Amino acid sequence: MQNITKDMTIGEILRQAPEVAPILMEAGMHCLGCPSAQGESLEEAAMVHGMDVDALMEKIAAL
């Protein structure tokens, strides 16, 4: 998943790579379709949920 960056919104990521959804759900991001997810970057969402964005990016990159 080299095209996914932590600056992309959750919505952008899911449109580009829907297979990332289970990773985000497993990490605790259960509201993938809510309005904030459409405008919130992966880094912002990780911060709000108390997650390490770099660890999340590693999981995404492993797909």
C-alpha positions as CSV (number, residue, x, y, z in Angstrom):
1,M,0.0,0.0,0.0
2,Q,2.7,2.5,-0.9
3,N,0.2,5.1,-2.1
4,I,-1.5,5.4,1.3
5,T,-0.2,8.3,3.5
6,K,-1.1,9.4,7.0
7,D,-2.1,12.8,5.5
8,M,-4.9,11.2,3.5
9,T,-8.5,11.3,4.9
10,I,-10.1,8.0,6.0
11,G,-12.6,8.5,3.1
12,E,-9.8,8.8,0.5
13,I,-8.0,5.7,1.9
14,L,-11.2,3.6,1.8
15,R,-12.1,4.7,-1.7
16,Q,-8.6,3.9,-2.9
17,A,-8.0,0.7,-0.9
18,P,-11.2,-0.7,0.7
19,E,-9.2,-3.7,2.0
20,V,-7.8,-1.3,4.7
21,A,-11.2,-1.2,6.4
22,P,-10.6,-4.3,8.6
23,I,-7.3,-2.9,9.9
24,L,-8.9,0.4,10.8
25,M,-11.9,-1.4,12.5
26,E,-9.5,-3.7,14.4
27,A,-7.6,-0.6,15.6
28,G,-10.8,0.8,17.1
29,M,-12.0,3.1,14.3
30,H,-15.5,1.8,14.1
31,C,-17.2,4.8,12.4
32,L,-15.5,4.6,9.0
33,G,-18.6,6.0,7.2
34,C,-19.4,8.9,9.6
35,P,-18.9,12.5,8.3
36,S,-15.8,13.1,10.4
37,A,-14.1,10.1,8.8
38,Q,-14.6,11.7,5.4
39,G,-12.7,14.8,6.4
40,E,-10.3,13.5,9.0
41,S,-6.8,12.4,8.1
42,L,-5.5,9.1,9.2
43,E,-3.0,10.9,11.5
44,E,-5.8,13.0,13.1
45,A,-8.0,9.9,13.6
46,A,-5.1,8.0,15.2
47,M,-4.5,10.9,17.5
48,V,-8.2,11.1,18.5
49,H,-8.3,7.4,19.2
50,G,-5.0,7.4,21.1
51,M,-3.1,5.3,18.5
52,D,0.4,5.3,17.1
53,V,-0.1,6.4,13.5
54,D,3.2,4.9,12.5
55,A,2.3,1.5,13.8
56,L,-1.0,1.7,11.9
57,M,0.8,2.7,8.7
58,E,3.0,-0.4,9.2
59,K,0.0,-2.6,9.3
60,I,-1.5,-1.0,6.2
61,A,1.8,-1.2,4.3
62,A,1.9,-5.0,5.1
63,L,-1.2,-5.6,3.0
